[in-house]
Amino acid sequence: MKTILKRLYTWIDERVEIEGLVEYMGKKYVPVHRHSIWYYFGGVSLFLFIIQVVTGILLLLYYKSGEELAFESINFIMSKVQFGWLIRSIHSWTANLFILSAMIHMFSVYFEKAYRKPREITWITGMLMFFLLLGFGFSGYLLPWNELAFFATKVGTDIAGVVPVIGKPLLTFLRGGEEVTGATLSRFFGFHIAVLPGLFTVLLGIHLLLVQRQGMSEPLHIKQESDRKTMPFFPNFILRDLTLWLLVLNLLAILAVFFPWELGKKADPFAPAPAGIKPEWYFLYMFQTLKYIPGKLWFFDGEVLGILLFLFAGILWTMVPFWDRKSSRGEQNRIVNYLGLFAVMYIILFTIIGWLA
């Protein structure tokens, strides 16, 4: 058996020269310090993306887009297709864990200042992927064409429609018309399985290439230590990464089996909106904030002002490598840390309030 594997390895190496890659990986080292745990959330996010792709392809074999067919096809998958309910449940839970893992990864990079030179492009590609990830969640939520998804999409696109200047064209573009209809479902289906995955894959390739070229970033105070510790990227770090992937897979299995994702009722555009309808948890803090803003603030519409503030905050957050500067003595900019802590506490607090409201 070992002889066969060695011959196979030699055969492949003669054609694609993987020996150089193996040597390169063997020479790479990962910093070891008390914050090293945060390095693994990037790999977890990648693993969850892979699961999303695999389960999404399996669901696509049976899913039918259309106002009359979408709900019935999901119901068929869950009731007639062998293990269809499990695949759909894994896909839905993975989507939520994917966003959670990406948020943890984003904040860990932010607080470790891993976006500073020469990693500005790495940070920007990561942020663009995060925004696309939210687009995945928003577009995929409508695909079952159930009651909650229909009205949540209506509310979400209404909010997008109040953006000054581009709001009305944006709403029409997202819905494929004036109202949420089967055209909206077909459009979101196209976004979810083609446009967003294509853009995400390109950005992911650039992001991973930059990470491999630049290596793992070290916190500023760790760089100043003389006795810094490291471990080989291959096989030590990769084996630890794979162990965490296995734990995440077990968590997904437990969630999917014991807390299966429900389908609900089929959407009825002529029915009244259900009481207490809310968006998914990763949009909940924004939704709850808009509820607290008065209808009018001076000469501004309150909802419009709230959306503009969130847009400005998102741009400011994305551009942090270009406005966060160390002092002349090399000290950290504490304002950046305070803003990050405020953002984390704000998101957690308003998400909890929105969930309990």
DAPE-V606682 format. One record per residue. N is the residue number from 0. RES is the residue in one small letter. SS is DSSP state (H for helix, E for strand, L for the rest). PHI is phi as a letter, one per 40 degrees, with the letter a starting at -180 (999 if undefined). PSI is psi in radians with two decimals (999 if undefined). Layout:
BEGIN
n:N res:RES ss:SS phi:PHI psi:PSI
n:N res:RES ss:SS phi:PHI psi:PSI
END
This chain:
BEGIN
n:0 res:m ss:L phi:999 psi:-0.77
n:1 res:k ss:H phi:c psi:-0.65
n:2 res:t ss:H phi:c psi:-0.72
n:3 res:i ss:H phi:c psi:-0.78
n:4 res:l ss:H phi:c psi:-0.67
n:5 res:k ss:H phi:c psi:-0.71
n:6 res:r ss:H phi:c psi:-0.70
n:7 res:l ss:H phi:c psi:-0.76
n:8 res:y ss:H phi:c psi:-0.76
n:9 res:t ss:H phi:c psi:-0.71
n:10 res:w ss:H phi:c psi:-0.79
n:11 res:i ss:H phi:c psi:-0.71
n:12 res:d ss:H phi:c psi:-0.63
n:13 res:e ss:H phi:c psi:-0.38
n:14 res:r ss:H phi:b psi:-0.61
n:15 res:v ss:H phi:b psi:-0.03
n:16 res:e ss:L phi:f psi:1.00
n:17 res:i ss:H phi:c psi:-0.20
n:18 res:e ss:H phi:c psi:-0.67
n:19 res:g ss:H phi:c psi:-0.67
n:20 res:l ss:H phi:c psi:-0.72
n:21 res:v ss:H phi:c psi:-0.73
n:22 res:e ss:H phi:c psi:-0.69
n:23 res:y ss:H phi:c psi:-0.77
n:24 res:m ss:H phi:c psi:-0.60
n:25 res:g ss:H phi:c psi:-0.44
n:26 res:k ss:H phi:c psi:-0.17
n:27 res:k ss:L phi:c psi:2.47
n:28 res:y ss:E phi:b psi:2.60
n:29 res:v ss:E phi:b psi:2.30
n:30 res:p ss:E phi:c psi:2.50
n:31 res:v ss:E phi:b psi:2.08
n:32 res:h ss:L phi:a psi:-3.09
n:33 res:r ss:L phi:c psi:-0.21
n:34 res:h ss:L phi:b psi:0.15
n:35 res:s ss:H phi:c psi:-0.42
n:36 res:i ss:H phi:d psi:-0.53
n:37 res:w ss:H phi:c psi:-0.33
n:38 res:y ss:H phi:c psi:-0.51
n:39 res:y ss:H phi:c psi:-0.28
n:40 res:f ss:H phi:c psi:-0.42
n:41 res:g ss:H phi:c psi:-0.77
n:42 res:g ss:H phi:c psi:-0.66
n:43 res:v ss:H phi:c psi:-0.72
n:44 res:s ss:H phi:c psi:-0.72
n:45 res:l ss:H phi:c psi:-0.74
n:46 res:f ss:H phi:c psi:-0.75
n:47 res:l ss:H phi:c psi:-0.59
n:48 res:f ss:H phi:c psi:-0.71
n:49 res:i ss:H phi:c psi:-0.76
n:50 res:i ss:H phi:c psi:-0.70
n:51 res:q ss:H phi:d psi:-0.76
n:52 res:v ss:H phi:c psi:-0.83
n:53 res:v ss:H phi:c psi:-0.87
n:54 res:t ss:H phi:c psi:-0.59
n:55 res:g ss:H phi:c psi:-0.71
n:56 res:i ss:H phi:c psi:-0.73
n:57 res:l ss:H phi:c psi:-0.72
n:58 res:l ss:H phi:c psi:-0.59
n:59 res:l ss:H phi:c psi:-0.40
n:60 res:l ss:L phi:c psi:-0.44
n:61 res:y ss:L phi:b psi:-0.30
n:62 res:y ss:L phi:c psi:2.45
n:63 res:k ss:L phi:b psi:2.11
n:64 res:s ss:L phi:c psi:2.47
n:65 res:g ss:L phi:i psi:2.59
n:66 res:e ss:L phi:d psi:-0.58
n:67 res:e ss:L phi:c psi:-0.27
n:68 res:l ss:L phi:b psi:-0.43
n:69 res:a ss:H phi:c psi:-0.94
n:70 res:f ss:H phi:c psi:-0.76
n:71 res:e ss:H phi:c psi:-0.63
n:72 res:s ss:H phi:c psi:-0.67
n:73 res:i ss:H phi:c psi:-0.70
n:74 res:n ss:H phi:c psi:-0.66
n:75 res:f ss:H phi:c psi:-0.76
n:76 res:i ss:H phi:d psi:-0.74
n:77 res:m ss:H phi:c psi:-0.48
n:78 res:s ss:H phi:b psi:-0.49
n:79 res:k ss:L phi:b psi:-0.62
n:80 res:v ss:L phi:c psi:2.32
n:81 res:q ss:L phi:c psi:2.16
n:82 res:f ss:L phi:g psi:0.28
n:83 res:g ss:H phi:c psi:-0.69
n:84 res:w ss:H phi:c psi:-0.63
n:85 res:l ss:H phi:c psi:-0.76
n:86 res:i ss:H phi:c psi:-0.77
n:87 res:r ss:H phi:c psi:-0.70
n:88 res:s ss:H phi:c psi:-0.73
n:89 res:i ss:H phi:c psi:-0.74
n:90 res:h ss:H phi:c psi:-0.75
n:91 res:s ss:H phi:c psi:-0.77
n:92 res:w ss:H phi:c psi:-0.64
n:93 res:t ss:H phi:c psi:-0.68
n:94 res:a ss:H phi:d psi:-0.76
n:95 res:n ss:H phi:c psi:-0.76
n:96 res:l ss:H phi:c psi:-0.56
n:97 res:f ss:H phi:c psi:-0.84
n:98 res:i ss:H phi:c psi:-0.71
n:99 res:l ss:H phi:c psi:-0.80
n:100 res:s ss:H phi:c psi:-0.72
n:101 res:a ss:H phi:c psi:-0.64
n:102 res:m ss:H phi:c psi:-0.76
n:103 res:i ss:H phi:c psi:-0.76
n:104 res:h ss:H phi:c psi:-0.75
n:105 res:m ss:H phi:c psi:-0.82
n:106 res:f ss:H phi:c psi:-0.60
n:107 res:s ss:H phi:c psi:-0.72
n:108 res:v ss:H phi:c psi:-0.70
n:109 res:y ss:H phi:c psi:-0.87
n:110 res:f ss:H phi:c psi:-0.46
n:111 res:e ss:L phi:c psi:-0.01
n:112 res:k ss:L phi:f psi:0.59
n:113 res:a ss:L phi:c psi:0.09
n:114 res:y ss:L phi:c psi:-0.10
n:115 res:r ss:L phi:c psi:2.92
n:116 res:k ss:L phi:d psi:2.26
n:117 res:p ss:L phi:b psi:0.51
n:118 res:r ss:L phi:b psi:0.41
n:119 res:e ss:H phi:c psi:-0.76
n:120 res:i ss:H phi:c psi:-0.62
n:121 res:t ss:H phi:c psi:-0.76
n:122 res:w ss:H phi:c psi:-0.79
n:123 res:i ss:H phi:c psi:-0.75
n:124 res:t ss:H phi:c psi:-0.64
n:125 res:g ss:H phi:c psi:-0.73
n:126 res:m ss:H phi:c psi:-0.71
n:127 res:l ss:H phi:c psi:-0.69
n:128 res:m ss:H phi:c psi:-0.65
n:129 res:f ss:H phi:c psi:-0.73
n:130 res:f ss:H phi:c psi:-0.68
n:131 res:l ss:H phi:c psi:-0.63
n:132 res:l ss:H phi:c psi:-0.71
n:133 res:l ss:H phi:c psi:-0.62
n:134 res:g ss:H phi:c psi:-0.65
n:135 res:f ss:H phi:d psi:-0.85
n:136 res:g ss:H phi:c psi:-0.75
n:137 res:f ss:H phi:c psi:-0.77
n:138 res:s ss:H phi:c psi:-0.68
n:139 res:g ss:H phi:c psi:-0.42
n:140 res:y ss:H phi:c psi:-0.52
n:141 res:l ss:H phi:c psi:-0.38
n:142 res:l ss:L phi:d psi:-0.60
n:143 res:p ss:L phi:c psi:-0.23
n:144 res:w ss:L phi:f psi:0.78
n:145 res:n ss:E phi:c psi:3.08
n:146 res:e ss:H phi:c psi:-0.86
n:147 res:l ss:H phi:c psi:-0.74
n:148 res:a ss:H phi:c psi:-0.69
n:149 res:f ss:H phi:c psi:-0.88
n:150 res:f ss:H phi:c psi:-0.54
n:151 res:a ss:H phi:c psi:-0.68
n:152 res:t ss:H phi:c psi:-0.66
n:153 res:k ss:H phi:c psi:-0.80
n:154 res:v ss:H phi:c psi:-0.77
n:155 res:g ss:H phi:c psi:-0.75
n:156 res:t ss:H phi:c psi:-0.54
n:157 res:d ss:H phi:c psi:-0.72
n:158 res:i ss:H phi:c psi:-0.75
n:159 res:a ss:H phi:c psi:-0.51
n:160 res:g ss:H phi:c psi:-0.26
n:161 res:v ss:L phi:c psi:-0.01
n:162 res:v ss:L phi:c psi:2.27
n:163 res:p ss:L phi:d psi:2.52
n:164 res:v ss:L phi:g psi:-1.05
n:165 res:i ss:L phi:c psi:-0.04
n:166 res:g ss:H phi:c psi:-0.88
n:167 res:k ss:H phi:c psi:-0.86
n:168 res:p ss:H phi:c psi:-0.60
n:169 res:l ss:H phi:c psi:-0.74
n:170 res:l ss:H phi:c psi:-0.79
n:171 res:t ss:H phi:c psi:-0.66
n:172 res:f ss:H phi:c psi:-0.78
n:173 res:l ss:H phi:c psi:-0.73
n:174 res:r ss:H phi:c psi:-0.33
n:175 res:g ss:L phi:g psi:0.41
n:176 res:g ss:L phi:i psi:-2.82
n:177 res:e ss:L phi:c psi:-0.50
n:178 res:e ss:L phi:b psi:2.89
n:179 res:v ss:L phi:c psi:1.96
n:180 res:t ss:L phi:b psi:-2.94
n:181 res:g ss:H phi:c psi:-0.49
n:182 res:a ss:H phi:c psi:-0.64
n:183 res:t ss:H phi:c psi:-0.76
n:184 res:l ss:H phi:c psi:-0.79
n:185 res:s ss:H phi:c psi:-0.67
n:186 res:r ss:H phi:c psi:-0.78
n:187 res:f ss:H phi:c psi:-0.60
n:188 res:f ss:H phi:c psi:-0.76
n:189 res:g ss:H phi:c psi:-0.75
n:190 res:f ss:H phi:d psi:-0.78
n:191 res:h ss:H phi:c psi:-0.63
n:192 res:i ss:H phi:b psi:-0.19
n:193 res:a ss:H phi:b psi:-1.08
n:194 res:v ss:H phi:c psi:-0.98
n:195 res:l ss:H phi:c psi:-0.79
n:196 res:p ss:H phi:c psi:-0.66
n:197 res:g ss:H phi:c psi:-0.84
n:198 res:l ss:H phi:c psi:-0.73
n:199 res:f ss:H phi:c psi:-0.73
n:200 res:t ss:H phi:c psi:-0.71
n:201 res:v ss:H phi:c psi:-0.84
n:202 res:l ss:H phi:c psi:-0.67
n:203 res:l ss:H phi:c psi:-0.74
n:204 res:g ss:H phi:c psi:-0.77
n:205 res:i ss:H phi:c psi:-0.74
n:206 res:h ss:H phi:c psi:-0.84
n:207 res:l ss:H phi:c psi:-0.67
n:208 res:l ss:H phi:c psi:-0.75
n:209 res:l ss:H phi:c psi:-0.70
n:210 res:v ss:H phi:c psi:-0.72
n:211 res:q ss:H phi:c psi:-0.64
n:212 res:r ss:H phi:c psi:-0.67
n:213 res:q ss:H phi:c psi:-0.34
n:214 res:g ss:L phi:g psi:3.12
n:215 res:m ss:L phi:c psi:2.36
n:216 res:s ss:L phi:c psi:2.56
n:217 res:e ss:L phi:b psi:2.50
n:218 res:p ss:L phi:d psi:2.63
n:219 res:l ss:H phi:d psi:-0.71
n:220 res:h ss:H phi:c psi:-0.40
n:221 res:i ss:H phi:c psi:-0.64
n:222 res:k ss:H phi:c psi:-0.50
n:223 res:q ss:L phi:c psi:-0.14
n:224 res:e ss:L phi:c psi:2.46
n:225 res:s ss:L phi:c psi:-0.49
n:226 res:d ss:L phi:b psi:0.92
n:227 res:r ss:L phi:c psi:2.46
n:228 res:k ss:E phi:b psi:2.60
n:229 res:t ss:E phi:b psi:2.88
n:230 res:m ss:E phi:b psi:2.62
n:231 res:p ss:E phi:c psi:2.41
n:232 res:f ss:H phi:c psi:-0.71
n:233 res:f ss:H phi:b psi:2.15
n:234 res:p ss:H phi:b psi:-0.10
n:235 res:n ss:H phi:d psi:-0.98
n:236 res:f ss:H phi:c psi:-0.72
n:237 res:i ss:H phi:c psi:-0.70
n:238 res:l ss:H phi:c psi:-0.69
n:239 res:r ss:H phi:c psi:-0.69
n:240 res:d ss:H phi:c psi:-0.78
n:241 res:l ss:H phi:c psi:-0.62
n:242 res:t ss:H phi:c psi:-0.74
n:243 res:l ss:H phi:c psi:-0.65
n:244 res:w ss:H phi:d psi:-0.72
n:245 res:l ss:H phi:c psi:-0.71
n:246 res:l ss:H phi:c psi:-0.72
n:247 res:v ss:H phi:c psi:-0.68
n:248 res:l ss:H phi:c psi:-0.70
n:249 res:n ss:H phi:c psi:-0.71
n:250 res:l ss:H phi:c psi:-0.74
n:251 res:l ss:H phi:c psi:-0.74
n:252 res:a ss:H phi:c psi:-0.75
n:253 res:i ss:H phi:c psi:-0.81
n:254 res:l ss:H phi:c psi:-0.75
n:255 res:a ss:H phi:c psi:-0.62
n:256 res:v ss:H phi:c psi:-0.80
n:257 res:f ss:H phi:c psi:-0.33
n:258 res:f ss:L phi:b psi:1.13
n:259 res:p ss:L phi:c psi:2.57
n:260 res:w ss:L phi:c psi:2.15
n:261 res:e ss:L phi:c psi:2.72
n:262 res:l ss:L phi:c psi:-0.63
n:263 res:g ss:L phi:g psi:-2.78
n:264 res:k ss:L phi:c psi:2.66
n:265 res:k ss:E phi:c psi:2.51
n:266 res:a ss:L phi:c psi:2.41
n:267 res:d ss:L phi:b psi:1.83
n:268 res:p ss:L phi:c psi:-0.36
n:269 res:f ss:L phi:c psi:-0.10
n:270 res:a ss:L phi:c psi:2.68
n:271 res:p ss:L phi:c psi:2.69
n:272 res:a ss:L phi:c psi:2.43
n:273 res:p ss:L phi:c psi:2.58
n:274 res:a ss:L phi:c psi:2.45
n:275 res:g ss:L phi:g psi:0.51
n:276 res:i ss:L phi:c psi:2.43
n:277 res:k ss:L phi:b psi:2.70
n:278 res:p ss:L phi:c psi:3.11
n:279 res:e ss:L phi:c psi:2.80
n:280 res:w ss:H phi:d psi:-0.53
n:281 res:y ss:H phi:c psi:-0.14
n:282 res:f ss:H phi:b psi:-0.06
n:283 res:l ss:H phi:c psi:-0.66
n:284 res:y ss:H phi:c psi:-0.61
n:285 res:m ss:H phi:c psi:-0.75
n:286 res:f ss:H phi:c psi:-0.75
n:287 res:q ss:H phi:c psi:-0.63
n:288 res:t ss:H phi:c psi:-0.77
n:289 res:l ss:H phi:c psi:-0.49
n:290 res:k ss:H phi:c psi:-0.49
n:291 res:y ss:H phi:c psi:-0.28
n:292 res:i ss:L phi:c psi:2.26
n:293 res:p ss:L phi:d psi:2.75
n:294 res:g ss:L phi:c psi:-0.59
n:295 res:k ss:E phi:b psi:2.29
n:296 res:l ss:E phi:b psi:1.81
n:297 res:w ss:L phi:f psi:-2.02
n:298 res:f ss:L phi:b psi:0.08
n:299 res:f ss:E phi:b psi:2.56
n:300 res:d ss:E phi:c psi:2.25
n:301 res:g ss:H phi:d psi:-0.76
n:302 res:e ss:H phi:c psi:-0.72
n:303 res:v ss:H phi:c psi:-0.76
n:304 res:l ss:H phi:c psi:-0.71
n:305 res:g ss:H phi:c psi:-0.75
n:306 res:i ss:H phi:c psi:-0.72
n:307 res:l ss:H phi:c psi:-0.66
n:308 res:l ss:H phi:c psi:-0.70
n:309 res:f ss:H phi:c psi:-0.68
n:310 res:l ss:H phi:c psi:-0.76
n:311 res:f ss:H phi:c psi:-0.73
n:312 res:a ss:H phi:c psi:-0.69
n:313 res:g ss:H phi:c psi:-0.72
n:314 res:i ss:H phi:c psi:-0.75
n:315 res:l ss:H phi:c psi:-0.74
n:316 res:w ss:H phi:c psi:-0.74
n:317 res:t ss:H phi:c psi:-0.60
n:318 res:m ss:L phi:c psi:0.23
n:319 res:v ss:H phi:d psi:-0.56
n:320 res:p ss:H phi:c psi:-0.37
n:321 res:f ss:H phi:c psi:-0.23
n:322 res:w ss:H phi:b psi:-0.16
n:323 res:d ss:L phi:c psi:1.95
n:324 res:r ss:L phi:b psi:2.41
n:325 res:k ss:L phi:c psi:2.70
n:326 res:s ss:L phi:c psi:3.01
n:327 res:s ss:L phi:c psi:-0.37
n:328 res:r ss:L phi:c psi:0.13
n:329 res:g ss:L phi:g psi:0.21
n:330 res:e ss:L phi:c psi:2.77
n:331 res:q ss:L phi:c psi:2.64
n:332 res:n ss:L phi:c psi:1.79
n:333 res:r ss:H phi:c psi:-0.42
n:334 res:i ss:H phi:c psi:-0.64
n:335 res:v ss:H phi:c psi:-0.74
n:336 res:n ss:H phi:c psi:-0.73
n:337 res:y ss:H phi:c psi:-0.70
n:338 res:l ss:H phi:c psi:-0.71
n:339 res:g ss:H phi:c psi:-0.78
n:340 res:l ss:H phi:c psi:-0.71
n:341 res:f ss:H phi:c psi:-0.76
n:342 res:a ss:H phi:c psi:-0.78
n:343 res:v ss:H phi:c psi:-0.85
n:344 res:m ss:H phi:c psi:-0.65
n:345 res:y ss:H phi:c psi:-0.82
n:346 res:i ss:H phi:c psi:-0.79
n:347 res:i ss:H phi:c psi:-0.83
n:348 res:l ss:H phi:c psi:-0.87
n:349 res:f ss:H phi:c psi:-0.44
n:350 res:t ss:H phi:c psi:-0.74
n:351 res:i ss:H phi:c psi:-0.79
n:352 res:i ss:H phi:c psi:-0.78
n:353 res:g ss:H phi:c psi:-0.59
n:354 res:w ss:H phi:c psi:-0.64
n:355 res:l ss:H phi:c psi:-0.35
n:356 res:a ss:L phi:c psi:999
END
